[in-house]
């Protein structure tokens, strides 16, 4: 479902969220792979670092390169960004019916089933849609959606900047993210 919010601010967005309604049912469907769903949760280096710091985990325990890539001449494979690690398609951090990194969960998890595409509010299928959301919770969600949109736009711009520079040569896999280009 798409809904354009012409005058984007927290209050306007919060009102729209209240009109749609949402309350998490804690079903975990957004954390588990479903039919035709690869359950990829894109994460930025900043989000990986937040989880790492909060839960004393290494990056390798949190994220893996985004699975899609481009093969360049000379054996170079380029991947744009990172995703949370998965086990059998499910989020590695979803266990016993709960998120094990809840306090430092990524933006996409904080704002699901909603996202902003510019000023357009997008809604993904979810059991919690249509449930009552308080004004206070709608304001928090609206603020998080706006912050997520800004963080994603900043990440995209930094990736564009990294790609505008020449890529290192040699064989291997390059990961391009907001911190630049890394060989893994």
C-alpha positions in Angstrom: 0.0 0.0 0.0 1.4 3.5 -0.9 0.3 6.8 0.6 1.9 10.1 -0.2 2.5 12.4 2.7 2.9 15.8 1.0 3.9 17.9 4.1 6.3 15.4 5.7 6.7 16.0 9.4 6.4 13.8 12.5 2.9 15.0 13.4 1.5 14.4 9.9 3.1 11.0 9.6 2.0 10.0 13.1 -1.6 10.9 12.2 -1.4 8.7 9.0 0.1 5.9 11.1 -2.8 6.1 13.5 -5.3 6.0 10.6 -3.6 2.8 9.3 -3.2 1.4 12.7 -0.4 -0.9 13.9 0.5 -3.0 16.9 3.2 -5.7 16.8 1.7 -9.1 17.5 5.1 -10.6 18.2 4.4 -13.3 15.7 8.0 -13.1 14.4 6.9 -13.5 10.7 9.1 -10.5 9.8 12.1 -12.3 11.3 11.6 -15.6 9.5 11.8 -16.5 5.9 8.5 -17.1 4.3 7.4 -18.5 0.9 9.1 -16.3 -1.8 10.7 -14.2 0.9 14.5 -14.2 1.3 14.2 -12.2 4.6 17.2 -10.0 3.8 17.7 -7.2 6.4 20.0 -4.6 5.0 22.3 -3.0 7.6 24.7 -0.2 7.4 28.2 -0.1 9.0 26.7 2.2 11.7 24.0 -0.3 12.6 26.5 -3.2 12.6 28.7 -1.2 15.0 25.8 -0.4 17.3 24.9 -4.1 17.6 28.6 -4.9 18.0 29.1 -2.4 20.8 25.8 -3.1 22.6 26.2 -6.9 22.5 30.0 -7.4 22.3 29.9 -9.2 19.0 32.3 -9.1 16.1 31.1 -7.9 12.6 31.5 -11.4 11.3 28.9 -12.6 13.9 26.4 -9.9 12.9 26.4 -9.4 9.1 27.4 -11.0 5.8 27.8 -9.4 2.4 24.6 -8.8 0.5 24.2 -12.0 -1.6 23.7 -10.3 -5.0 26.8 -9.1 -6.7 28.3 -7.9 -10.0 31.2 -9.6 -11.6 33.7 -7.3 -13.2 36.5 -8.2 -15.7 39.6 -9.6 -14.0 37.7 -11.7 -11.4 36.5 -8.9 -9.2 33.1 -9.4 -7.6 31.4 -6.3 -6.2 28.7 -6.3 -3.6 26.8 -3.3 -2.3 26.4 -3.5 1.4 25.6 -5.9 4.2 22.7 -8.0 5.5 22.1 -9.5 9.0 23.2 -13.0 9.1 20.5 -15.7 8.6 20.2 -19.3 9.7 18.1 -21.4 7.3 16.6 -18.1 6.0 15.6 -16.8 9.5 17.3 -13.9 11.2 20.2 -15.2 13.2 19.1 -13.0 16.1 15.5 -14.3 16.3 15.4 -17.1 18.9 12.8 -18.5 21.3 10.2 -16.0 19.9 12.2 -12.9 20.6 14.9 -10.6 19.1 18.2 -11.1 20.8 19.5 -7.7 19.8 16.3 -5.7 20.3 17.8 -2.7 22.0 20.2 -2.1 19.0 18.0 -3.5 16.2 18.4 -2.0 12.8 16.2 0.8 11.4 14.3 -1.7 9.1 13.3 -3.7 12.2 12.3 -0.7 14.2 10.0 0.6 11.6 8.6 -2.6 10.0 6.0 -2.9 8.4 6.4 0.7 7.2 9.0 2.6 5.2 9.3 5.9 3.5 10.2 6.3 -0.2 10.7 10.0 -0.3 7.5 11.3 1.2 5.5 8.2 0.3 4.5 5.9 3.1 4.8 2.2 2.1 3.2 -0.6 4.1 4.2 -4.2 4.0 1.8 -7.1 4.8 1.7 -7.7 8.5 -0.7 -9.2 11.1 -0.4 -6.1 13.2 -1.8 -3.7 10.5 -5.2 -2.2 11.5 -4.6 -2.5 15.2 -4.8 0.5 17.5 -1.6 2.6 17.9 -1.4 5.3 20.5 -0.5 8.8 19.6 2.8 8.5 21.5 3.7 5.2 19.8 2.8 6.7 16.4 5.0 9.7 17.1 8.0 7.5 18.0 7.4 5.4 14.9 7.1 8.5 12.7 10.3 9.9 14.1 12.1 6.5 13.5 10.7 6.4 9.9 12.1 9.9 9.2 15.4 9.1 10.8 15.6 5.8 8.8 14.9 7.6 5.6 17.6 10.1 6.3 20.1 7.4 7.3 19.4 5.4 4.1 19.8 8.5 1.9 23.1 9.3 3.6 24.3 5.6 3.1 23.3 5.7 -0.6 25.1 8.9 -1.2 28.3 7.6 0.5 28.1 4.4 -1.6 27.7 6.5 -4.8 30.8 8.5 -3.7 32.8 5.3 -3.1 31.8 4.0 -6.5 32.8 7.2 -8.2 36.4 6.4 -7.3 38.4 3.7 -9.1 38.0 0.2 -7.6 41.1 -1.7 -6.5 42.4 -4.3 -9.0 43.0 -8.0 -8.4 40.8 -11.0 -7.8 38.4 -11.1 -4.9 35.2 -9.8 -3.5 34.8 -6.1 -2.9 32.2 -4.8 -0.5 31.1 -1.2 -1.1 29.4 0.6 1.8 29.3 4.0 3.3 32.8 3.5 4.7 34.3 2.9 1.3 35.6 -0.2 -0.5 36.8 -3.3 1.3 38.3 -6.5 0.1 36.8 -9.6 1.9 
